Amino acid sequence: MGAPASGEFDLIARYFAPIAAAFPGALGLKDDAAIFDPPAGSRLVVTADAMVAGVHFMADDPPDLIARKLMRVNLSDLAAKGATPYACLMTICLPPIYLPGGTEEGWIAAFAQGLAADASEYAFPLAGGDTTRTPGPLTLSLTAVGLAPMGRAPLLRSGAQAGDLVFVTGTIGDAHLGLAVQQGEFAALAPQHRAALIERYRLPQPRVAFGQALAAVPGVHAAADVSDGLVADLGHICAASGLAARLQAGKLPLSAAAEAVMAMAGIGARLLTGGDDYEIVFTAAPAAEPALHALASDQGLKLTAIGSVGHGQGVSVLDGAGDVISLVQKGYRHF
Amino acid sequence: MGAPASGEFDLIARYFAPIAAAFPGALGLKDDAAIFDPPAGSRLVVTADAMVAGVHFMADDPPDLIARKLMRVNLSDLAAKGATPYACLMTICLPPIYLPGGTEEGWIAAFAQGLAADASEYAFPLAGGDTTRTPGPLTLSLTAVGLAPMGRAPLLRSGAQAGDLVFVTGTIGDAHLGLAVQQGEFAALAPQHRAALIERYRLPQPRVAFGQALAAVPGVHAAADVSDGLVADLGHICAASGLAARLQAGKLPLSAAAEAVMAMAGIGARLLTGGDDYEIVFTAAPAAEPALHALASDQGLKLTAIGSVGHGQGVSVLDGAGDVISLVQKGYRHF
């Protein structure tokens, strides 16, 4: 348990304390703990996600994008619960090459720039955490804290009701295809489509504003973000609610780039089961549909009704003829 | 990003959900987030620490002790802020050998038993987190949330005042010596002393009840837990408060086992700078001393006045003649 020259404290003061400056309870990252005084009438929504180099991102991805992905995968969880971002704590385990004197010494400055950009964009300051070394891959963990009004039921996975419609924001499958493109698949795809898909993989767009507004719409019953894949995450809603869902494959919202891939190769099942979309899938009473479309339209966000909730278990995907499509892999699993 | 047979969800449901059962806001670990509804009039005290195999513990340490150390190093941070444990979130990055079918498949069950034991002992339920795999060493991160009364100033590093006395709970240096004994040092030491020191290294005793009571004693100004080493952690208080501290080496509270080591080898500086004590070092007005000793006595905890706070910078350690002792290493640094 050695003690080289430049320590945790210098690193925190130089790179991370500025990202905490907007949040008095962070105590300038000079204490062992942060103090949260949430506004009266608030409850806290708290989530944590870890990211490991070689598993959740590539070690040579741009450091600012790694930081922003760390922030955004957690912001996406808050969005799906209808919470307003409040603050986060980060633990970062650094291989020696990233430390002062190491071959990747500039990495932390670039990483901190990405954190700072999203802390500012989402009003989501860094409030604390821990910095340590590791003999293994770069490993990051973020705990995200959001606020929701005490007087309203939180938007959970478990609230779906039989007869609900299933909705999803944005388009599905782009991030999965972006990773595939980055790994050399679909080489004949047009450059602008390639770039669009890769961008969706590298920089999630958590639906924070939509999630906050969604939680206030009467008749919205259950929600999750699409991180493990549409079928898997809708499956979590079904399991938590004790119900089943049926999706219409033909209604799946696809980007122009994903349509172009579909025209080249029949890979529909992969779009339904690929992960990293960071859209919101939710269920709501049919009567809520006009209000939901108005809300999405106000925010300039695509919203699509893609199926319905009923009695039973699991998620079925139906083709145009009403036949069940077999899905080999139900979504990204963490092992 | 593969998808072997047994996934995150089975593991969570089987081993971790029972530790969350006492906390309704954990939602049975079936959602992406936890809901905290802290009692009115509470502020939250939030801290996070990461632990990496080969850095903060040995991979072959007993799994239940690794879990308890993870809980307790964070509980110690809450204790030093005077906070009451409320709930925690854990992210755990597992090498494949710990997964179902791996050579260490029983590890998680034993680890979860340790978590459950401390969650129960400290009323500190698991409320959420993330489980993923890693190609590197076992890596754990815990975010600990505690409660403190809104109407009282929180106990911070930054509040020390010139003229304060410096106090420390318990005894100092045992954990550092315990690690040394485990690594083969002091082989001539009596078995009961060896066992006592190793136990102090392996299972910290966070001063949770003392910290809560301490925060209510008038005249207590600043506190930190002793994790990086007495001199380093008191140094953090001094730096945050813009003051200096002087310690009397002769007043350092030592266990019988540490006294026995001292009789064998003159290693006083190591006791002052070794880490992992998880005692509380704090500063208070001299007028508070009788109340502090009464409190410690009520709790059956040793409490020692070991020095004083004055103007200047840094921590000096004085011998019996009033001369400054040189300390080669000022405490455990994380790199």
Interface residues (C-beta under 8 A of the other chain):
Chain A: M1 G2 A3 P4 S6 G7 E8 L27 K30 D31 D32 A33 A34 I35 F36 D37 P38 A40 R43 L44 V45 V46 T47 A48 D49 A50 V52 G54 V55 H56 D77 L78 A80 K81 A83 L89 M90 T91 I92 C93 L94 P96 L99 A127 G128 G129 D130 T131 T132 R133 T134 P135 G136 P137 T139 S141 T143 V145 G146 A148 M150 P154 L156 R157 S158 A224 D225 H236 A239 A240 G275 Q329 Y332 R333 H334 F335
Chain B: M1 G2 A3 P4 S6 G7 E8 L27 K30 D31 D32 A33 A34 I35 F36 D37 P38 A40 R43 L44 V45 V46 T47 A48 D49 A50 V52 G54 V55 H56 D77 L78 A80 K81 A83 L89 M90 T91 I92 C93 L94 P96 L99 A127 G128 G129 D130 T131 T132 R133 T134 P135 G136 P137 T139 S141 T143 V145 G146 A148 M150 P154 L156 R157 S158 A224 D225 H236 A239 A240 G275 Q329 Y332 R333 H334 F335
